[in-house]
Amino acid sequence: MRRRFLARSALAGLVALTACRPDPVVAPQDDAPPATVQELVISTAKEVARFGFPVDLSKFLMETREPAGMHEVADGYVSIVRRRTSHEVFAQIRRALEIPPLTNGDGLREGVVQMVAASTIVGFLHDRDTIVFRTDAAQLGGPLEHALARALVFAYIDHNMGGLAASVLDASANTEVALTRQCLAEGFATYVADTIHASKRDRSDAIPTDVAAALLGTHANVPCAPGVAYVAALHAAGGWQAVLAAFGQPPTSTEQLLHPNKLDTDFPVNVELPPWPDDAGEAELVQEDVVGELAIERILRERGYDDTVASHGAAGWDGDRLGMWRLPSGEHVLVWRSVWDREEDAEQFAGTIAPFSTNEPRGFRIVRRGRLVDAVSAESEAVATQWYITLQDSLDQLAIEPADAVSTREIEALPSPRAR
């Protein structure tokens, strides 16, 4: 069931979520708590505008939907943070790493959408300029106010900063670039909501919102908790102007977003893969991608490693490239080349993706060459062997940045981060 309750023509058309007919809109007094959801919408929009991010409510529709109806909201969001082929690639990575449940790309994507839908009480449909409330969550209080503030900030980004899908969460980018931008946008929206939540409770500092446990470990990385910490640090150093400036010049990688000592100093290496070997038969390239530190860390947590092993296994990332090909038989072949700050980082990563047993034909066959790790997942031994010959013949000299190794050593000396 859907109920629209905000006409585009004027704010005077606003009616309460629970009403069936328009009622006069009475904005709450600044010192009075909102008594209805319509008052909450107005008061939250005012709070967001006080930070310098005004949202013209007359330009948006608002709807209520039953919980099942939030699937479309989640599906729309996942569509702008990942290409569909990315889900197919990560489904095959999970298979190679023996991460249950084993599924195809469509199944993985649908699982992510369902988790996002279940955790969304207010969402924003960017392609229809619509803010959607879940009917069973439309009760006044902190969670609803917080979720509404996030949705309003997403609306502000979409209307005032070049478009949510087009310039912030660009699904045409590789996974690493898209995830970095996603973290920045989500961090911005969540930090604004956290700050409003804190100010309503007479606190001077924003209290970061806990991430739903069900959403941790998914390759989609929705939501991106490290983005909140990154935006909070930007705000502390340079106010909202510094936060907005970051959208024009975001971090170059999730590594920089995760680690302040890497920002503007440790830049990823551009890693290339050679073409499909002629001697390996015919194959169709499905996608080439860059996975990046944050997605690697989450994959390792999904594989069952604890915080220390997962974070150390991903730390020291210096660049990667993953290619997935489909053979005429339907078999998928993964080729993953990664570069690391130190040889010990390469060794740690290689150990975390090594097969648990010899019984998984798709498990990664791994060769480490100094700071470089090559991993191939193929059922055919002949195809895998041909790829190792091709990779051996396409080695490049890798420039060493001593400062990168130092900053990675500093990171590993810190306490292991909680799941993120």
Backbone hydrogen bonds in HBPLUS format (Angstrom, degrees):
<---DONOR---> <-ACCEPTOR-->    atom                        ^
c    i                          cat <-CA-CA->   ^        H-A-AA   ^      H-
h    n   atom  resd res      DA  || num        DHA   H-A  angle D-A-AA Bond
n    s   type  num  typ     dist DA aas  dist angle  dist       angle   num
A0003-ARG N   A0064-THR O   3.16 MM  61  5.13 138.7  2.34 126.4 136.6     1
A0064-THR N   A0003-ARG O   2.92 MM  61  5.13 125.8  2.22 122.1 138.2     2
A0005-PHE N   A0062-MET O   2.66 MM  57  5.41 148.9  1.76 145.5 154.4     3
A0015-VAL N   A0005-PHE O   3.19 MM  10  5.46 152.9  2.26 155.7 157.9     4
A0013-GLY N   A0010-ALA O   3.08 MM   3  5.78 166.6  2.10 117.0 121.2     5
A0014-LEU N   A0011-LEU O   3.02 MM   3  5.68 166.0  2.04 125.2 126.5     6
A0019-ALA N   A0016-ALA O   3.08 MM   3  5.13 160.8  2.12 105.3 111.3     7
A0032-ALA N   A0029-GLN O   2.95 MM   3  5.13 164.8  1.98 112.9 117.6     8
A0040-LEU N   A0036-THR O   2.95 MM   4  6.28 146.7  2.06 141.6 151.9     9
A0041-VAL N   A0037-VAL O   2.89 MM   4  6.22 151.8  1.96 151.8 158.1    10
A0042-ILE N   A0038-GLN O   3.22 MM   4  6.49 163.1  2.25 145.1 148.4    11
A0043-SER N   A0039-GLU O   2.82 MM   4  6.01 171.5  1.83 156.0 158.8    12
A0044-THR N   A0040-LEU O   2.85 MM   4  5.83 159.2  1.89 147.3 153.2    13
A0045-ALA N   A0041-VAL O   2.99 MM   4  6.08 157.5  2.04 144.7 151.2    14
A0046-LYS N   A0042-ILE O   3.01 MM   4  6.28 149.5  2.11 145.2 153.6    15
A0047-GLU N   A0043-SER O   2.99 MM   4  6.30 151.5  2.08 142.2 149.8    16
A0048-VAL N   A0044-THR O   2.92 MM   4  6.21 163.0  1.95 155.0 158.6    17
A0049-ALA N   A0045-ALA O   2.92 MM   4  6.09 153.4  1.99 142.6 150.5    18
A0050-ARG N   A0046-LYS O   2.99 MM   4  6.25 138.3  2.16 143.8 154.1    19
A0050-ARG N   A0047-GLU O   3.17 MM   3  5.20 128.7  2.45  94.8 107.9    20
A0051-PHE N   A0048-VAL O   3.15 MM   3  5.60 146.5  2.27 107.1 116.1    21
A0052-GLY N   A0049-ALA O   2.82 MM   3  5.07 155.6  1.88 109.0 117.2    22
A0059-LYS N   A0056-ASP O   3.03 MM   3  5.84 168.5  2.04 125.2 128.9    23
A0060-PHE N   A0057-LEU O   3.15 MM   3  5.51 168.6  2.16 116.1 118.3    24
A0061-LEU N   A0129-ASP O   2.96 MM  68  6.33 162.5  1.99 157.6 161.3    25
A0131-ILE N   A0061-LEU O   2.94 MM  70  6.38 158.4  1.99 152.6 154.0    26
A0063-GLU N   A0131-ILE O   2.99 MM  68  6.41 155.2  2.06 151.4 157.7    27
A0133-PHE N   A0063-GLU O   2.78 MM  70  6.10 167.8  1.79 153.1 156.5    28
A0065-ARG N   A0133-PHE O   2.83 MM  68  6.24 147.9  1.93 162.3 171.1    29
A0135-THR N   A0065-ARG O   2.77 MM  70  5.55 163.0  1.80 148.3 149.7    30
A0069-GLY N   A0066-GLU O   2.78 MM   3  5.25 136.2  1.97 115.2 128.4    31
A0070-MET N   A0067-PRO O   3.09 MM   3  5.55 162.2  2.12 112.7 118.3    32
A0071-HIS N   A0068-ALA O   3.35 MM   3  6.01 167.3  2.36 115.0 118.1    33
A0074-ALA N   A0070-MET O   3.00 MM   4  6.33 165.4  2.02 157.5 160.4    34
A0075-ASP N   A0071-HIS O   2.80 MM   4  5.94 158.8  1.85 151.5 158.4    35
A0076-GLY N   A0072-GLU O   2.92 MM   4  6.04 156.9  1.98 145.2 150.5    36
A0077-TYR N   A0073-VAL O   3.10 MM   4  6.38 151.2  2.19 143.8 151.5    37
A0078-VAL N   A0074-ALA O   2.91 MM   4  6.15 171.1  1.92 158.6 160.3    38
A0079-SER N   A0075-ASP O   3.00 MM   4  6.09 145.8  2.12 141.3 150.7    39
A0080-ILE N   A0077-TYR O   3.08 MM   3  5.50 138.5  2.26 106.6 117.1    40
A0081-VAL N   A0078-VAL O   3.26 MM   3  5.22 148.6  2.36  97.4 106.6    41
A0082-ARG N   A0078-VAL O   3.11 MM   4  6.10 135.4  2.31 150.2 157.6    42
A0086-SER N   A0083-ARG O   3.01 MM   3  5.31 138.7  2.18 103.6 115.4    43
A0087-HIS N   A0084-ARG O   3.11 MM   3  5.51 129.7  2.37 106.2 117.5    44
A0089-VAL N   A0085-THR O   2.95 MM   4  6.28 155.7  2.01 149.2 155.2    45
A0090-PHE N   A0086-SER O   2.94 MM   4  6.20 166.6  1.95 153.0 156.0    46
A0091-ALA N   A0087-HIS O   2.89 MM   4  5.98 144.0  2.02 140.6 150.5    47
A0092-GLN N   A0088-GLU O   3.20 MM   4  6.47 149.2  2.30 142.1 149.0    48
A0092-GLN N   A0089-VAL O   3.12 MM   3  5.28 121.8  2.47  97.3 111.1    49
A0093-ILE N   A0089-VAL O   2.99 MM   4  6.38 146.0  2.11 144.3 154.8    50
A0094-ARG N   A0090-PHE O   2.92 MM   4  6.08 163.0  1.95 146.3 150.4    51
A0095-ARG N   A0091-ALA O   3.04 MM   4  6.28 148.1  2.14 136.6 145.5    52
A0096-ALA N   A0092-GLN O   2.93 MM   4  6.16 159.8  1.97 146.8 151.6    53
A0097-LEU N   A0093-ILE O   2.94 MM   4  6.18 143.9  2.08 147.1 157.5    54
A0099-ILE N   A0094-ARG O   2.89 MM   5  5.04 174.2  1.90 147.1 149.1    55
A0098-GLU N   A0095-ARG O   3.11 MM   3  4.96 160.3  2.15 101.1 106.8    56
A0108-LEU N   A0104-ASN O   2.97 MM   4  6.22 156.3  2.03 153.2 160.0    57
A0109-ARG N   A0105-GLY O   2.92 MM   4  6.08 164.6  1.94 150.4 154.8    58
A0110-GLU N   A0106-ASP O   2.96 MM   4  6.10 162.4  1.99 146.9 151.8    59
A0111-GLY N   A0107-GLY O   3.00 MM   4  6.16 152.3  2.08 141.5 149.0    60
A0112-VAL N   A0108-LEU O   3.04 MM   4  6.34 155.8  2.10 150.6 156.5    61
A0113-VAL N   A0109-ARG O   2.93 MM   4  6.23 162.8  1.96 154.4 159.2    62
A0114-GLN N   A0110-GLU O   2.94 MM   4  6.13 161.0  1.97 149.9 154.6    63
A0115-MET N   A0111-GLY O   3.13 MM   4  6.36 155.2  2.19 144.1 150.2    64
A0116-VAL N   A0112-VAL O   2.96 MM   4  6.23 161.2  1.99 154.7 160.0    65
A0117-ALA N   A0113-VAL O   2.84 MM   4  6.01 163.9  1.87 154.4 159.3    66
A0118-ALA N   A0114-GLN O   2.99 MM   4  6.12 155.8  2.05 144.6 150.6    67
A0119-SER N   A0115-MET O   3.27 MM   4  6.45 135.9  2.48 138.3 148.4    68
A0119-SER N   A0116-VAL O   3.16 MM   3  5.31 134.6  2.38  99.0 111.1    69
A0120-THR N   A0117-ALA O   3.31 MM   3  5.26 158.1  2.37 101.0 107.5    70
A0134-ARG N   A0121-ILE O   2.91 MM  13  5.06 158.4  1.96 149.9 146.3    71
A0123-GLY N   A0132-VAL O   2.85 MM   9  5.13 156.4  1.91 145.2 152.6    72
A0132-VAL N   A0123-GLY O   2.79 MM   9  5.13 163.7  1.81 147.9 153.6    73
A0125-LEU N   A0130-THR O   2.78 MM   5  5.14 172.2  1.79 165.3 166.2    74
A0128-ARG N   A0125-LEU O   3.20 MM   3  5.60 157.1  2.26 109.6 116.5    75
A0129-ASP N   A0125-LEU O   2.98 MM   4  5.85 109.6  2.49 147.8 165.4    76
A0130-THR N   A0125-LEU O   3.29 MM   5  5.14 164.0  2.32 136.3 140.7    77
A0137-ALA N   A0134-ARG O   3.05 MM   3  5.49 160.5  2.08 116.1 121.8    78
A0138-ALA N   A0135-THR O   3.44 MM   3  5.44 171.6  2.45 105.3 107.7    79
A0139-GLN N   A0137-ALA O   2.78 MM   2  5.59 138.4  1.95 106.0  93.6    80
A0145-GLU N   A0141-GLY O   3.07 MM   4  6.19 167.7  2.08 160.1 164.0    81
A0146-HIS N   A0142-GLY O   2.82 MM   4  5.92 162.6  1.85 160.2 165.3    82
A0147-ALA N   A0143-PRO O   2.95 MM   4  6.10 167.0  1.97 149.6 152.8    83
A0148-LEU N   A0144-LEU O   2.91 MM   4  6.02 156.4  1.96 148.6 155.5    84
A0149-ALA N   A0145-GLU O   2.96 MM   4  6.15 157.1  2.01 147.4 153.2    85
A0150-ARG N   A0146-HIS O   3.12 MM   4  6.44 157.7  2.18 149.4 154.8    86
A0151-ALA N   A0147-ALA O   3.06 MM   4  6.33 160.6  2.10 146.4 151.4    87
A0152-LEU N   A0148-LEU O   2.90 MM   4  6.16 155.3  1.96 152.3 159.1    88
A0153-VAL N   A0149-ALA O   3.01 MM   4  6.27 150.4  2.10 147.3 154.9    89
A0154-PHE N   A0150-ARG O   2.98 MM   4  6.32 157.1  2.04 151.8 158.2    90
A0155-ALA N   A0151-ALA O   2.95 MM   4  6.24 149.9  2.04 142.8 151.5    91
A0156-TYR N   A0152-LEU O   2.88 MM   4  6.19 147.8  1.99 141.3 150.3    92
A0157-ILE N   A0153-VAL O   2.87 MM   4  6.20 161.7  1.90 154.3 158.2    93
A0158-ASP N   A0154-PHE O   2.94 MM   4  6.16 158.0  1.99 146.2 152.5    94
A0159-HIS N   A0155-ALA O   3.00 MM   4  6.19 152.9  2.08 148.4 154.6    95
A0160-ASN N   A0156-TYR O   2.80 MM   4  5.62 146.3  1.91 153.6 161.6    96
A0161-MET N   A0157-ILE O   2.99 MM   4  4.88 144.9  2.11 131.3 133.3    97
A0167-SER N   A0163-GLY O   3.20 MM   4  5.77 166.3  2.22 138.1 142.2    98
A0169-LEU N   A0164-LEU O   2.89 MM   5  6.03 176.2  1.89 175.9 177.2    99
A0173-ALA N   A0170-ASP O   3.15 MM   3  5.79 164.7  2.18 117.0 121.7   100
A0178-ALA N   A0174-ASN O   2.91 MM   4  6.06 176.2  1.91 168.2 169.5   101
A0179-LEU N   A0175-THR O   2.86 MM   4  5.85 153.8  1.93 143.6 151.2   102
A0176-GLU N   A0290-VAL O   3.05 MM 114  5.60 132.5  2.28 148.1 154.2   103
A0180-THR N   A0176-GLU O   3.05 MM   4  6.20 153.6  2.12 143.0 149.6   104
A0181-ARG N   A0177-VAL O   3.10 MM   4  6.40 163.4  2.13 154.0 157.4   105
A0182-GLN N   A0178-ALA O   2.84 MM   4  6.01 155.3  1.90 145.7 153.8   106
A0183-CYS N   A0179-LEU O   2.87 MM   4  6.02 161.0  1.90 149.0 153.4   107
A0184-LEU N   A0180-THR O   3.14 MM   4  6.39 151.4  2.22 141.1 148.6   108
A0185-ALA N   A0181-ARG O   2.95 MM   4  6.26 165.0  1.98 155.9 158.8   109
A0186-GLU N   A0182-GLN O   2.84 MM   4  5.99 173.1  1.84 160.4 162.7   110
A0187-GLY N   A0183-CYS O   2.78 MM   4  5.70 150.5  1.87 138.0 147.5   111
A0188-PHE N   A0184-LEU O   2.97 MM   4  6.10 154.2  2.04 144.2 150.6   112
A0189-ALA N   A0185-ALA O   3.04 MM   4  6.32 171.4  2.05 153.6 154.9   113
A0190-THR N   A0186-GLU O   2.86 MM   4  5.92 165.9  1.88 151.5 156.1   114
A0191-TYR N   A0187-GLY O   2.87 MM   4  5.82 156.0  1.93 142.6 149.7   115
A0192-VAL N   A0188-PHE O   3.11 MM   4  6.26 161.0  2.15 150.9 155.4   116
A0193-ALA N   A0189-ALA O   3.15 MM   4  6.36 163.3  2.18 143.6 148.4   117
A0194-ASP N   A0190-THR O   2.74 MM   4  5.97 156.2  1.79 150.1 157.5   118
A0195-THR N   A0191-TYR O   2.90 MM   4  6.02 155.7  1.96 145.5 151.5   119
A0196-ILE N   A0192-VAL O   3.00 MM   4  6.29 160.2  2.04 153.2 158.1   120
A0197-HIS N   A0193-ALA O   2.93 MM   4  6.08 162.0  1.96 148.6 154.1   121
A0198-ALA N   A0194-ASP O   2.90 MM   4  6.15 153.4  1.97 146.2 153.2   122
A0199-SER N   A0195-THR O   2.91 MM   4  6.12 159.4  1.96 149.1 154.8   123
A0200-LYS N   A0196-ILE O   3.06 MM   4  6.25 149.4  2.16 150.5 157.4   124
A0201-ARG N   A0198-ALA O   2.97 MM   3  5.20 146.7  2.09 103.4 114.0   125
A0203-ARG N   A0198-ALA O   2.92 MM   5  5.01 154.9  1.98 140.4 141.7   126
A0202-ASP N   A0199-SER O   3.28 MM   3  5.07 156.5  2.34 107.7 104.9   127
A0215-LEU N   A0212-ALA O   2.94 MM   3  5.59 154.7  2.01 117.7 125.4   128
A0216-LEU N   A0213-ALA O   3.16 MM   3  5.40 156.7  2.22 107.5 114.4   129
A0221-ASN N   A0218-THR O   2.90 MM   3  5.58 159.3  1.94 120.4 126.6   130
A0227-GLY N   A0224-CYS O   3.17 MM   3  5.63 141.9  2.33 109.1 119.2   131
A0228-VAL N   A0225-ALA O   3.02 MM   3  5.63 142.1  2.17 117.8 126.3   132
A0230-TYR N   A0226-PRO O   3.06 MM   4  6.29 157.1  2.11 149.7 156.3   133
A0231-VAL N   A0227-GLY O   2.98 MM   4  6.16 163.9  2.01 147.7 151.4   134
A0232-ALA N   A0228-VAL O   2.87 MM   4  6.03 159.1  1.91 150.7 157.1   135
A0233-ALA N   A0229-ALA O   3.04 MM   4  6.24 152.7  2.12 143.6 150.0   136
A0234-LEU N   A0230-TYR O   3.04 MM   4  6.37 155.3  2.10 146.7 153.8   137
A0235-HIS N   A0231-VAL O   2.85 MM   4  6.07 164.1  1.87 155.5 159.5   138
A0236-ALA N   A0232-ALA O   2.96 MM   4  6.14 157.2  2.01 145.4 151.5   139
A0237-ALA N   A0233-ALA O   3.10 MM   4  6.25 146.4  2.22 142.2 150.4   140
A0238-GLY N   A0234-LEU O   2.85 MM   4  6.02 157.5  1.90 157.1 163.2   141
A0239-GLY N   A0235-HIS O   2.76 MM   4  4.14 147.0  1.87 126.1 125.8   142
A0242-ALA N   A0239-GLY O   3.11 MM   3  5.63 130.6  2.37 108.6 119.3   143
A0244-LEU N   A0240-TRP O   2.94 MM   4  6.23 166.9  1.96 159.2 160.5   144
A0245-ALA N   A0241-GLN O   2.96 MM   4  6.09 152.8  2.04 142.4 150.6   145
A0246-ALA N   A0242-ALA O   3.19 MM   4  6.34 137.7  2.37 137.0 146.3   146
A0246-ALA N   A0243-VAL O   3.14 MM   3  5.31 131.7  2.38  98.7 111.2   147
A0247-PHE N   A0244-LEU O   3.11 MM   3  5.57 146.1  2.23 108.4 117.2   148
A0248-GLY N   A0245-ALA O   3.06 MM   3  5.45 137.5  2.25 106.7 117.7   149
A0249-GLN N   A0245-ALA O   3.26 MM   4  6.63 136.7  2.46 139.9 152.0   150
A0257-LEU N   A0253-SER O   3.25 MM   4  6.58 152.1  2.33 139.1 147.0   151
A0258-LEU N   A0254-THR O   2.81 MM   4  5.96 149.6  1.90 148.7 155.8   152
A0259-HIS N   A0255-GLU O   3.07 MM   4  6.13 151.5  2.15 147.5 154.3   153
A0262-LYS N   A0259-HIS O   2.93 MM   3  5.46 162.4  1.96 119.5 125.2   154
A0263-LEU N   A0260-PRO O   3.29 MM   3  5.30 145.6  2.42  99.7 108.9   155
A0265-THR N   A0262-LYS O   3.09 MM   3  5.46 161.9  2.12 131.9 130.1   156
A0266-ASP N   A0262-LYS O   3.01 MM   4  5.08 177.1  2.01 143.6 144.3   157
A0269-VAL N   A0318-ASP O   2.61 MM  49  5.84 174.4  1.61 164.5 162.8   158
A0280-ALA N   A0277-PRO O   3.11 MM   3  5.43 162.2  2.14 110.2 115.6   159
A0281-GLY N   A0278-ASP O   3.45 MM   3  6.05 160.2  2.49 119.3 118.9   160
A0284-GLU N   A0326-ARG O   2.88 MM  42  5.12 167.7  1.90 142.1 145.5   161
A0326-ARG N   A0284-GLU O   2.76 MM  42  5.12 154.5  1.83 143.2 151.2   162
A0286-VAL N   A0324-MET O   2.77 MM  38  5.55 160.3  1.80 153.3 159.8   163
A0324-MET N   A0287-GLN O   2.93 MM  37  5.57 150.4  2.02 157.0 166.6   164
A0289-ASP N   A0322-LEU O   2.75 MM  33  5.17 150.1  1.84 148.6 158.6   165
A0322-LEU N   A0289-ASP O   2.77 MM  33  5.17 168.0  1.79 154.6 157.6   166
A0296-ILE N   A0292-GLY O   3.07 MM   4  6.16 155.2  2.14 148.6 156.4   167
A0297-GLU N   A0293-GLU O   2.85 MM   4  6.07 163.5  1.88 157.7 161.9   168
A0298-ARG N   A0294-LEU O   3.07 MM   4  6.34 157.8  2.13 148.4 153.9   169
A0299-ILE N   A0295-ALA O   2.95 MM   4  6.16 154.0  2.02 146.5 153.9   170
A0300-LEU N   A0296-ILE O   2.96 MM   4  6.24 157.5  2.01 153.4 159.2   171
A0301-ARG N   A0297-GLU O   3.01 MM   4  6.33 148.5  2.11 143.8 152.5   172
A0302-GLU N   A0298-ARG O   2.89 MM   4  6.16 156.4  1.95 148.0 154.5   173
A0303-ARG N   A0299-ILE O   2.96 MM   4  6.27 136.4  2.16 139.3 151.7   174
A0305-TYR N   A0300-LEU O   3.26 MM   5  5.97 160.5  2.30 157.2 151.4   175
A0304-GLY N   A0301-ARG O   2.95 MM   3  5.22 154.4  2.01 105.7 114.1   176
A0310-ALA N   A0306-ASP O   2.93 MM   4  6.01 169.1  1.95 163.4 167.1   177
A0311-SER N   A0307-ASP O   2.94 MM   4  5.96 165.7  1.96 148.2 152.7   178
A0312-HIS N   A0308-THR O   2.92 MM   4  5.94 163.2  1.95 150.7 156.1   179
A0313-GLY N   A0309-VAL O   2.80 MM   4  5.74 146.0  1.92 139.9 149.8   180
A0314-ALA N   A0310-ALA O   3.22 MM   4  6.39 136.6  2.42 138.6 147.8   181
A0315-ALA N   A0311-SER O   2.90 MM   4  5.95 141.5  2.05 142.1 153.3   182
A0341-ASP N   A0316-GLY O   2.75 MM  25  5.02 153.8  1.82 143.8 152.8   183
A0318-ASP N   A0339-VAL O   2.81 MM  21  5.23 146.6  1.92 155.9 145.2   184
A0339-VAL N   A0319-GLY O   2.82 MM  20  5.32 164.7  1.84 160.1 159.1   185
A0321-ARG N   A0337-ARG O   2.87 MM  16  5.48 146.9  1.98 156.7 166.6   186
A0337-ARG N   A0321-ARG O   2.99 MM  16  5.48 165.8  2.01 161.9 159.5   187
A0323-GLY N   A0335-VAL O   2.83 MM  12  5.24 162.8  1.86 152.6 158.2   188
A0335-VAL N   A0323-GLY O   2.94 MM  12  5.24 158.1  1.99 152.7 157.5   189
A0325-TRP N   A0333-VAL O   2.92 MM   8  5.19 161.0  1.96 149.2 155.1   190
A0333-VAL N   A0325-TRP O   2.89 MM   8  5.19 159.7  1.93 149.2 153.7   191
A0327-LEU N   A0331-GLU O   2.86 MM   4  5.33 170.2  1.87 163.5 166.4   192
A0330-GLY N   A0327-LEU O   2.84 MM   3  5.31 162.4  1.87 119.2 125.3   193
A0334-LEU N   A0377-SER O   2.98 MM  43  4.97 158.4  2.03 140.1 146.2   194
A0377-SER N   A0334-LEU O   2.87 MM  43  4.97 161.3  1.91 142.0 147.3   195
A0336-TRP N   A0375-ALA O   2.81 MM  39  5.09 166.7  1.83 159.1 162.5   196
A0375-ALA N   A0336-TRP O   2.89 MM  39  5.09 150.0  1.98 142.1 151.6   197
A0338-SER N   A0373-VAL O   2.95 MM  35  5.29 159.7  1.99 150.3 157.0   198
A0373-VAL N   A0338-SER O   2.89 MM  35  5.29 163.8  1.92 152.7 157.0   199
A0340-TRP N   A0371-ARG O   2.95 MM  31  5.22 143.0  2.09 144.4 155.8   200
A0345-ASP N   A0342-ARG O   3.10 MM   3  5.16 127.8  2.39  96.1 109.4   201
A0346-ALA N   A0342-ARG O   3.16 MM   4  6.56 156.1  2.22 148.6 154.5   202
A0347-GLU N   A0343-GLU O   2.90 MM   4  6.19 153.5  1.97 148.4 156.1   203
A0348-GLN N   A0344-GLU O   2.95 MM   4  6.12 154.2  2.02 140.5 146.9   204
A0349-PHE N   A0345-ASP O   2.99 MM   4  6.23 167.3  2.01 152.4 155.3   205
A0350-ALA N   A0346-ALA O   2.94 MM   4  6.08 166.9  1.95 149.4 153.5   206
A0351-GLY N   A0347-GLU O   3.02 MM   4  6.17 152.7  2.10 143.7 150.7   207
A0352-THR N   A0348-GLN O   3.13 MM   4  6.42 145.5  2.25 145.1 154.0   208
A0352-THR N   A0349-PHE O   3.03 MM   3  5.19 122.0  2.38  99.0 113.7   209
A0353-ILE N   A0349-PHE O   3.23 MM   4  6.56 137.1  2.43 151.6 162.2   210
A0363-GLY N   A0360-GLU O   3.03 MM   3  5.37 165.0  2.05 114.7 119.3   211
A0365-ARG N   A0376-VAL O   2.79 MM  11  5.22 164.9  1.82 146.3 149.7   212
A0376-VAL N   A0365-ARG O   2.97 MM  11  5.22 157.4  2.02 140.2 147.0   213
A0367-VAL N   A0374-ASP O   2.90 MM   7  5.28 159.9  1.94 155.5 161.4   214
A0374-ASP N   A0367-VAL O   2.88 MM   7  5.28 177.0  1.88 161.6 162.5   215
A0369-ARG N   A0372-LEU O   2.79 MM   3  5.16 164.0  1.82 154.1 159.4   216
A0372-LEU N   A0369-ARG O   3.09 MM   3  5.16 163.7  2.12 120.2 123.1   217
A0384-ALA N   A0380-SER O   3.10 MM   4  6.35 166.5  2.12 150.7 154.3   218
A0385-THR N   A0381-GLU O   2.91 MM   4  6.09 159.7  1.95 148.2 153.9   219
A0386-GLN N   A0382-ALA O   2.98 MM   4  6.18 160.2  2.02 147.2 152.4   220
A0387-TRP N   A0383-VAL O   2.98 MM   4  6.24 150.5  2.07 147.0 155.3   221
A0388-TYR N   A0384-ALA O   3.01 MM   4  6.35 152.0  2.09 148.5 155.8   222
A0389-ILE N   A0385-THR O   3.12 MM   4  6.45 153.5  2.19 149.5 156.0   223
A0390-THR N   A0386-GLN O   3.03 MM   4  6.29 158.4  2.08 144.6 150.6   224
A0391-LEU N   A0387-TRP O   2.80 MM   4  6.02 162.2  1.83 156.4 160.8   225
A0392-GLN N   A0388-TYR O   2.94 MM   4  6.00 153.9  2.01 140.7 147.9   226
A0393-ASP N   A0389-ILE O   3.08 MM   4  6.29 144.4  2.21 142.0 151.1   227
A0394-SER N   A0391-LEU O   3.13 MM   3  5.14 152.6  2.21  99.3 107.7   228
A0404-ASP N   A0401-GLU O   2.94 MM   3  5.52 137.6  2.12 117.0 127.9   229
A0406-VAL N   A0402-PRO O   3.18 MM   4  6.52 153.9  2.25 148.0 155.3   230
A0407-SER N   A0403-ALA O   3.01 MM   4  6.26 164.5  2.03 152.2 155.0   231
A0408-THR N   A0404-ASP O   3.03 MM   4  6.22 150.4  2.12 144.6 152.8   232
A0409-ARG N   A0405-ALA O   2.97 MM   4  6.17 153.5  2.05 144.5 151.6   233
A0410-GLU N   A0406-VAL O   3.03 MM   4  6.35 150.0  2.13 146.5 154.8   234
A0411-ILE N   A0407-SER O   3.08 MM   4  6.33 148.6  2.18 138.9 146.9   235
A0412-GLU N   A0408-THR O   3.04 MM   4  6.34 160.7  2.08 153.1 157.0   236
A0413-ALA N   A0410-GLU O   3.22 MM   3  5.17 138.6  2.40  93.7 105.3   237
A0414-LEU N   A0411-ILE O   3.07 MM   3  5.44 155.2  2.13 108.5 116.2   238
